[in-house]
Amino acid sequence: MHKIIQINNLKLPLLLCVLPDGALNPSIIYNNRLDYFTRDKWGYPVRRILDIPPGDWEPLGWLNELKEEQLGALVESWERFFPERHICYMNYNEPIEDKGHLFKKVEQKWSAPFGNAKEAFYSALEASGYYWKNPYHEPTEEDYLTDLPKMKAKWRAAQERVLDRWRCFVIVNKEK
């Protein structure tokens, strides 16, 4: 139904609250609870309360609606002046330890930081072990050459870590 995912590799601690389809008006009450509404089978609003870890939490908004400026405040960034002045954002999947260099050689391939905060934010979620789509295909009986139960278990485990951008409500901890 709903779950809370804590992301700690950003500048500020963050909670992704994965809410049910059709959840309405999420807000924080009493500083450690998330209040939202769903609809019952007749279409009437039903209030739901989700406990969140203690802290000074502030709602940021739905993940699919966050602006570049909001995400830029959460991810690591630095300025580059060559060939022109621009801001680079960290690729959390392949972090660059020395921010003075634009590129870092990782396993015989060159990785570069991102040019926008949204890509950097999504890479932080992916680096925390979450996906936008399951990296494995759903096993079928046609996969007879492999261990089908093991493949199904692997697929199910990955499927539990798939996020839906339209169901994730983001809140940040202001007290870091």
Sine and cosine of phi, psi and omega as CSV:
sin_phi,cos_phi,sin_psi,cos_psi,sin_omega,cos_omega
0.00,0.00,-0.90,0.43,0.06,-1.00
-0.61,-0.79,0.39,-0.92,0.06,-1.00
-0.44,-0.90,0.33,-0.94,0.01,-1.00
-0.89,-0.45,0.73,-0.68,0.03,-1.00
-0.87,-0.49,0.83,-0.56,0.03,-1.00
-0.99,-0.13,0.79,-0.61,0.01,-1.00
-0.92,-0.40,0.86,-0.51,-0.10,-1.00
-0.91,-0.42,0.05,1.00,-0.05,-1.00
-1.00,-0.06,0.23,0.97,0.03,-1.00
-0.98,-0.22,0.03,-1.00,0.01,-1.00
-0.90,0.44,-0.58,0.82,0.04,-1.00
-0.85,-0.52,0.63,-0.78,0.10,-1.00
-0.86,0.51,0.60,-0.80,-0.14,-0.99
-0.67,-0.74,0.59,-0.81,0.13,-0.99
-0.90,-0.44,0.75,-0.66,0.18,-0.98
-0.98,-0.20,0.89,-0.45,0.04,-1.00
-0.99,-0.17,0.95,-0.30,0.01,-1.00
-1.00,0.07,0.95,-0.33,-0.09,-1.00
-0.98,-0.20,0.32,-0.95,0.01,-1.00
-0.91,0.41,0.37,-0.93,0.09,-1.00
-0.81,0.58,0.69,-0.73,0.06,-1.00
0.99,0.15,0.15,0.99,0.04,-1.00
-0.89,0.45,0.65,-0.76,-0.08,-1.00
-0.83,-0.55,0.51,-0.86,0.19,-0.98
0.75,0.66,0.81,0.59,0.05,-1.00
-0.93,0.38,0.64,-0.77,0.05,-1.00
-0.46,-0.89,0.35,-0.94,0.00,-1.00
-0.99,-0.11,0.77,-0.64,0.06,-1.00
-0.84,-0.54,0.57,-0.82,0.03,-1.00
0.81,0.58,0.36,0.93,0.14,-0.99
0.90,0.44,-0.10,1.00,0.06,-1.00
-0.67,-0.74,0.37,0.93,0.05,-1.00
-0.63,-0.78,0.63,-0.78,0.08,-1.00
-0.96,-0.27,0.81,-0.58,-0.05,-1.00
-0.96,-0.27,0.76,-0.65,0.07,-1.00
-0.49,-0.87,0.17,-0.99,-0.03,-1.00
-0.85,-0.53,0.56,-0.83,0.18,-0.98
-0.82,-0.57,0.00,-1.00,0.04,-1.00
-0.90,-0.44,0.64,-0.77,0.06,-1.00
-0.99,0.16,-0.05,-1.00,-0.09,-1.00
-0.91,0.41,-0.28,0.96,0.05,-1.00
-0.99,-0.13,-0.01,1.00,0.04,-1.00
1.00,-0.06,0.09,1.00,0.01,-1.00
-0.99,0.10,0.58,-0.82,0.01,-1.00
-0.94,0.35,0.65,-0.76,0.05,-1.00
-0.82,-0.57,0.81,-0.59,-0.02,-1.00
-0.98,0.19,0.71,-0.70,0.05,-1.00
-0.84,-0.54,0.57,-0.82,0.04,-1.00
-0.79,-0.61,0.76,-0.65,-0.03,-1.00
-0.87,-0.50,0.85,-0.53,0.04,-1.00
-0.95,0.30,0.68,-0.73,0.05,-1.00
-0.85,-0.53,0.35,-0.94,0.00,-1.00
-0.87,0.50,0.47,-0.88,0.02,-1.00
-0.88,0.48,0.54,-0.84,0.02,-1.00
0.38,-0.92,0.08,-1.00,0.02,-1.00
-1.00,-0.07,0.98,0.20,-0.13,-0.99
-1.00,0.05,0.57,-0.82,0.03,-1.00
-0.72,-0.69,0.79,-0.62,0.02,-1.00
-0.93,0.37,0.68,-0.74,0.04,-1.00
-0.97,-0.25,-0.63,0.78,0.04,-1.00
0.67,-0.74,-0.06,-1.00,0.04,-1.00
-0.95,0.32,0.65,-0.76,-0.07,-1.00
-0.83,0.56,-0.67,0.74,-0.04,-1.00
-0.96,0.28,-0.17,0.99,-0.03,-1.00
-0.95,-0.32,-0.03,1.00,-0.04,-1.00
-0.92,0.39,0.63,-0.78,-0.02,-1.00
-1.00,0.01,0.33,-0.94,0.01,-1.00
-0.83,0.56,-0.65,0.76,-0.02,-1.00
-0.91,0.41,-0.64,0.77,0.01,-1.00
-0.91,0.42,-0.69,0.72,-0.01,-1.00
-0.95,0.32,-0.56,0.83,0.02,-1.00
-0.88,0.48,-0.48,0.88,0.03,-1.00
-0.97,0.26,-0.22,0.98,-0.06,-1.00
-0.98,-0.18,-0.46,0.89,-0.11,-0.99
-0.97,-0.24,0.42,-0.91,0.04,-1.00
-0.93,0.36,0.66,-0.75,0.01,-1.00
-0.53,-0.85,0.28,-0.96,0.07,-1.00
-0.38,-0.92,0.37,-0.93,-0.02,-1.00
-1.00,-0.04,0.59,-0.80,0.13,-0.99
-0.88,-0.48,0.57,-0.82,-0.02,-1.00
-0.88,-0.47,0.10,1.00,-0.01,-1.00
-0.76,-0.65,0.73,-0.68,-0.04,1.00
-0.97,0.24,-0.25,0.97,0.07,-1.00
-0.56,-0.83,0.22,-0.98,-0.04,-1.00
-0.97,0.25,0.82,-0.58,0.08,-1.00
-0.38,-0.93,0.24,-0.97,-0.01,-1.00
-0.97,-0.22,0.71,-0.70,0.06,-1.00
-0.95,-0.30,0.58,-0.82,0.03,-1.00
-0.87,-0.48,0.62,-0.79,-0.11,-0.99
-0.90,0.43,0.67,-0.74,0.18,-0.98
-1.00,0.00,0.97,-0.23,-0.09,-1.00
-0.95,0.32,-0.32,0.95,0.07,-1.00
-0.95,0.30,-0.52,0.85,0.03,-1.00
-0.66,-0.75,0.96,0.27,-0.11,-0.99
-0.90,0.45,0.54,-0.84,0.05,-1.00
-0.99,-0.16,0.90,-0.44,-0.08,-1.00
-0.97,0.24,-0.59,0.81,0.02,-1.00
-0.98,-0.19,0.97,-0.24,-0.07,-1.00
-0.94,0.35,-0.12,0.99,0.03,-1.00
-0.97,0.23,-0.29,0.96,0.00,-1.00
-0.95,-0.31,0.67,-0.74,-0.03,-1.00
-0.97,0.22,-0.53,0.85,-0.06,-1.00
-0.86,-0.52,0.46,-0.89,0.08,-1.00
-0.68,-0.74,0.74,-0.67,0.01,-1.00
-0.99,0.15,0.86,-0.52,-0.01,-1.00
-0.77,-0.63,0.91,-0.42,0.06,-1.00
0.76,0.65,0.79,0.61,0.08,-1.00
0.90,0.44,0.34,0.94,0.12,-0.99
-0.69,-0.72,0.45,-0.89,-0.04,-1.00
-0.99,-0.11,0.78,-0.62,0.07,-1.00
-0.93,-0.38,0.52,-0.85,0.00,-1.00
-0.77,-0.64,0.44,-0.90,0.08,-1.00
-0.93,0.38,0.20,-0.98,-0.01,-1.00
-1.00,0.04,0.40,-0.92,0.03,-1.00
-1.00,-0.03,-0.11,0.99,0.07,-1.00
-0.63,-0.78,0.40,-0.91,-0.11,-0.99
-0.95,0.32,-0.50,0.87,-0.03,-1.00
-0.90,0.44,-0.70,0.71,0.04,-1.00
-0.89,0.45,-0.63,0.77,0.01,-1.00
-0.90,0.43,-0.67,0.74,0.02,-1.00
-0.89,0.46,-0.72,0.70,0.03,-1.00
-0.89,0.45,-0.58,0.81,0.03,-1.00
-0.93,0.38,-0.52,0.85,0.06,-1.00
-0.91,0.41,-0.64,0.77,0.05,-1.00
-0.92,0.40,-0.67,0.74,0.02,-1.00
-0.91,0.42,-0.62,0.78,0.03,-1.00
-0.92,0.39,-0.38,0.92,0.06,-1.00
-1.00,0.09,0.04,1.00,0.09,-1.00
0.99,-0.12,0.31,0.95,0.01,-1.00
-0.94,-0.35,0.43,-0.90,-0.10,-1.00
-0.82,-0.58,0.33,-0.95,0.15,-0.99
-0.99,-0.10,-0.45,0.90,0.14,-0.99
-0.55,-0.84,0.44,-0.90,-0.06,-1.00
-0.90,0.44,0.79,-0.61,-0.02,-1.00
-0.96,0.29,-0.18,0.98,0.00,-1.00
-0.94,-0.35,0.58,-0.82,0.09,-1.00
-0.98,0.22,0.48,-0.88,-0.02,-1.00
-0.93,0.36,0.84,-0.55,-0.06,-1.00
-0.92,0.40,0.60,-0.80,0.05,-1.00
-0.78,-0.62,0.07,-1.00,0.02,-1.00
-0.90,0.44,-0.33,0.95,0.03,-1.00
-0.94,0.33,-0.26,0.97,0.03,-1.00
-1.00,0.08,0.72,0.69,-0.12,-0.99
-0.95,0.32,-0.31,0.95,-0.03,-1.00
-0.98,0.18,-0.17,0.98,-0.02,-1.00
-0.89,-0.45,0.09,-1.00,0.04,-1.00
-0.98,0.21,0.99,-0.12,-0.12,-0.99
-0.87,0.50,-0.73,0.68,0.02,-1.00
-0.87,0.49,-0.61,0.79,0.02,-1.00
-0.92,0.39,-0.66,0.76,0.04,-1.00
-0.90,0.44,-0.67,0.75,0.00,-1.00
-0.90,0.43,-0.65,0.76,0.02,-1.00
-0.90,0.43,-0.66,0.75,0.02,-1.00
-0.90,0.44,-0.67,0.74,0.02,-1.00
-0.90,0.43,-0.71,0.70,0.00,-1.00
-0.88,0.47,-0.68,0.74,0.02,-1.00
-0.88,0.47,-0.67,0.74,0.03,-1.00
-0.93,0.36,-0.60,0.80,-0.03,-1.00
-0.89,0.45,-0.53,0.85,0.03,-1.00
-0.93,0.37,-0.28,0.96,-0.02,-1.00
-0.96,-0.27,0.22,0.97,0.05,-1.00
-1.00,0.06,0.78,-0.62,-0.01,-1.00
-0.98,-0.19,0.53,-0.85,0.10,-1.00
-0.93,-0.37,0.92,-0.40,-0.07,-1.00
-0.85,0.53,-0.43,0.90,-0.07,-1.00
-1.00,0.06,-0.13,0.99,0.00,-1.00
-0.91,-0.41,-0.03,1.00,-0.04,-1.00
-0.99,-0.11,0.84,-0.54,0.09,-1.00
-0.97,-0.24,0.76,-0.65,-0.14,-0.99
-0.96,-0.26,0.76,-0.65,0.14,-0.99
-0.75,-0.66,0.57,-0.82,-0.04,-1.00
-0.88,-0.48,0.44,-0.90,0.06,-1.00
-1.00,-0.07,0.86,-0.50,-0.09,-1.00
-0.99,0.16,-0.15,0.99,-0.19,-0.98
-0.99,-0.17,0.33,0.94,-0.03,-1.00
-0.93,0.38,0.00,0.00,0.00,0.00
